Every structure is written in structure tokens, then in C-alpha cells.
Amino acid sequence: MLARIAAARPRVAAELERPHAEEALLAGVVLDLAATSALAALARAVGAVGGYQRSLLWGADPVTGAEDLGLAAALHTVAPGAGRAALLEAEPDLVVVSSESVVVVDATVGRPGHAAARAARGEPVPPRLLDGVRDALASYGIVLDAADVVTAYAPARLAAVALVLGDALDRPAVTVALAGRAVDLLRPERDDAATWSDAAAALLRGAGGRVEVRALSWLQVADRLAQAPRTEPAVERIRTHPTLAAR
């Protein structure tokens, strides 16, 4: 399954080869849970409400590898006319669908090439991508100034995808930013969670409860997974990961 995902997504393929990368950790955890028939534990881990129904890892079923057409349609709505590279960048790392919610997860907020990091560095976003996100949010009553969309581009784009997907499935939309340690002890100037939160501030002001915006640490996910049976390999993977293990 991972080979199929990697073949279609060069960015993911490159990161999967780096054992410390967030993509590699996410893939390992999801596949650990799939191997022990414990994927349902993902619902509690990411804060989904209701019974677990299915999950998507980079747009594909983690068991069968089948691509999800509903998510693909949501991406085209948020980024109309965009090329494949832009669509794949907008693709959530993980989607968990339960009987009462759709949780869309960005598990790679610590990567230097992440959209939030690029925005913090002042790198421009193509205007038509900004317009696509802004228009999608506006269709759900979330009206942001153009300048706010620039600042909040990464969380705003995630929220737009979640809203479109949630609307298609008739479920409330939730977004989750999944970060490593709140502060990297080796690089104390870097705080992934704070960078994401700063970017999300404008979105939160305008969302009016139409979409939930949350942030979690990997260690919180491990604690939640540990409460479910057959999750030991996934929990161990998280807690012993070099960038997460307590020092």
C-alpha cells in the first residue's frame, strides 16, 4: 500500500525514506494499527465523535490502498483548476471518518517545507490557490480578508477541505494539527505548535464554530491509543521515536 502511495506522491515518497520524518512516523503508526486490526483506535486518538467507520492515509484506504473519490472531489473544490502538485500538497495526511464527525489531520506541521512554515518565512502563495481556499470557506459562511488567508493559508486550506468533505458526508468537520514536542530541545527557537496556532488565529476568529480547529501532540495520541486493545506496537513506535522520546 505504501509503495502505491509513494509512487503517486513524490513528496511523501521522499519523506517516507527519512525515519525521523513526520510522514514516516504517521505511516508506521497507521500500518501498525492496521496490522493488528486496531484502526478503530484512531477515532479516539484524533478526537472523532461516534463510532469509527474508516480512515484514509494520504487519500487512500490503509488496508486496500484504494483512492477515495470523495476526498479527491473536495480537493478539486478547494483548489479548482490546480495542477496535480498543488492538489497533492492540499491533501490531508490522515482523514478519520466516524458516525458523527470527519476529522482531517495535518501530521506534518513540523516540516520546514510545510505551508505554514513557508508563510512564516513570507514566501508567496499563488493567488488562485488563495482565492480557491477563500471562496470555499466563504461558501460555509467563513469570510476572511485576503491578508488573513495569506497568514492562515495552511490551517485555512485544511479547514476548507474538511468542510467540503464533511458536507458531502453530512457530518461536522474537525481539523487537527499534529505536532511533535511543543518545543524542540535541540532547536529551542522552533515551536511547531505555536507556529501553527499563530497561523490559525485568523481562521479561528472567522470560523464562528463552523469548523473545529484543534492541535494535538504525538504523545497525546500515544496516550489515547494506549487505552485501546492491540495498539501496543503503534504506541511503542510513537513513544520511542527519536524526536519524541523524553530526554
SVG drawing of the C-alpha trace seen along z (x, -y; Angstrom):
<svg xmlns="http://www.w3.org/2000/svg" viewBox="-26 -42 46 50">
<polyline fill="none" stroke="black" stroke-width="0.4" points="0.0,0.0 2.8,-2.4 4.5,-1.7 1.4,-2.7 1.0,-5.9 4.7,-6.7 4.6,-6.1 1.8,-8.7 3.1,-11.2 6.8,-12.2 6.8,-14.4 5.5,-11.7 7.9,-9.2 10.9,-11.3 9.8,-11.8 9.0,-8.2 12.7,-7.4 13.6,-9.6 13.0,-7.7 12.7,-10.9 10.1,-12.5 6.5,-13.0 5.3,-11.2 7.3,-8.1 6.0,-8.1 2.4,-8.5 2.7,-5.7 4.3,-3.4 1.6,-4.1 -1.3,-3.7 0.1,-0.5 0.8,0.9 -2.8,0.4 -4.0,1.9 -1.8,5.0 -3.4,5.6 -7.0,4.8 -7.0,1.8 -7.6,-1.1 -10.8,-1.9 -8.5,-3.3 -7.7,-6.2 -11.1,-7.7 -10.4,-8.3 -6.8,-9.2 -7.7,-12.2 -10.8,-13.1 -13.5,-11.8 -17.0,-11.6 -19.0,-8.4 -18.1,-5.0 -15.2,-4.6 -16.1,-4.0 -13.0,-4.4 -9.7,-6.2 -7.6,-7.5 -3.8,-7.8 -2.8,-10.3 -6.1,-9.8 -6.1,-6.0 -7.6,-3.3 -4.7,-2.0 -5.8,1.6 -6.7,1.8 -4.8,-1.2 -7.9,-2.3 -8.1,-6.0 -11.0,-7.9 -13.1,-9.8 -14.9,-11.9 -11.7,-13.4 -10.5,-13.9 -13.6,-15.9 -13.1,-18.0 -9.6,-18.9 -10.8,-20.0 -13.4,-22.2 -10.9,-23.9 -8.3,-24.2 -10.2,-24.5 -8.1,-24.2 -5.0,-23.5 -2.3,-21.1 -1.6,-17.7 1.2,-19.0 -0.9,-21.7 -3.8,-19.2 -1.4,-16.7 0.0,-19.4 -3.6,-20.2 -4.3,-16.6 -4.6,-15.9 -2.2,-13.4 -4.9,-11.5 -8.7,-11.5 -10.8,-9.7 -14.5,-9.3 -16.8,-8.3 -20.5,-8.1 -20.7,-11.7 -17.7,-13.6 -15.0,-13.9 -11.5,-14.6 -8.9,-15.9 -5.4,-15.7 -2.2,-17.5 0.6,-15.4 3.5,-17.2 3.4,-20.7 7.0,-20.5 8.4,-20.0 10.4,-23.1 8.6,-22.9 5.2,-22.9 2.8,-25.7 2.7,-27.2 6.5,-27.4 6.6,-29.0 4.0,-31.6 6.0,-32.4 9.0,-33.0 7.0,-35.3 7.0,-33.0 4.1,-33.8 1.2,-31.6 -0.2,-31.7 -3.3,-34.0 -5.6,-31.4 -4.8,-29.0 -5.6,-31.7 -8.8,-32.5 -9.9,-28.9 -9.5,-28.5 -11.1,-31.8 -14.1,-31.0 -14.6,-27.6 -14.6,-29.0 -17.0,-31.8 -19.4,-29.2 -19.7,-28.0 -20.0,-31.4 -16.4,-31.9 -15.3,-35.2 -11.7,-36.1 -9.8,-39.0 -7.3,-38.2 -4.5,-39.2 -5.8,-36.8 -5.9,-33.9 -2.2,-34.6 -1.4,-34.4 -3.6,-31.4 -3.2,-29.6 -2.2,-26.2 -4.9,-25.8 -7.5,-27.6 -6.9,-25.2 -7.2,-22.2 -10.4,-23.6 -11.8,-24.2 -11.1,-20.6 -12.7,-19.3 -15.8,-21.4 -16.3,-20.2 -15.8,-16.6 -17.9,-16.9 -20.7,-18.5 -20.6,-15.6 -20.8,-13.1 -23.3,-15.2 -21.0,-15.3 -19.4,-18.1 -15.9,-19.0 -12.9,-18.9 -9.3,-19.8 -6.3,-18.6 -2.7,-19.8 -0.5,-17.1 2.9,-18.3 5.9,-16.8 7.3,-18.1 5.9,-21.6 9.5,-22.8 12.4,-21.0 15.1,-20.9 17.8,-20.7 16.3,-23.8 14.6,-25.8 13.8,-28.6 11.5,-26.3 8.0,-25.7 5.8,-23.9 2.6,-24.0 3.0,-27.7 3.7,-28.4 0.5,-26.6 -1.5,-28.2 -0.3,-31.7 -1.3,-30.9 -4.7,-29.6 -5.6,-32.7 -7.3,-34.5 -9.2,-31.3 -10.4,-30.9 -11.7,-34.5 -13.8,-34.0 -14.9,-30.4 -17.7,-31.0 -17.8,-27.4 -18.5,-26.2 -15.4,-24.0 -13.5,-22.8 -9.8,-23.6 -7.6,-21.6 -3.9,-20.8 -2.5,-17.6 0.9,-16.3 2.1,-12.9 2.5,-11.9 -1.2,-12.8 -2.1,-10.5 0.0,-7.7 -1.7,-8.1 -5.1,-7.8 -4.1,-4.9 -2.8,-3.1 -6.4,-3.0 -7.5,-0.6 -6.5,3.0 -4.0,4.3 -2.3,0.8 1.0,1.6 3.2,1.6 1.8,-1.8 2.2,-3.3 5.7,-2.0 6.6,-3.4 5.5,-6.9 7.0,-6.8 10.4,-5.6 10.6,-7.9 13.9,-9.8 12.3,-13.3 9.6,-12.5 11.2,-10.3 11.6,-12.1 15.1,-13.3"/>
</svg>
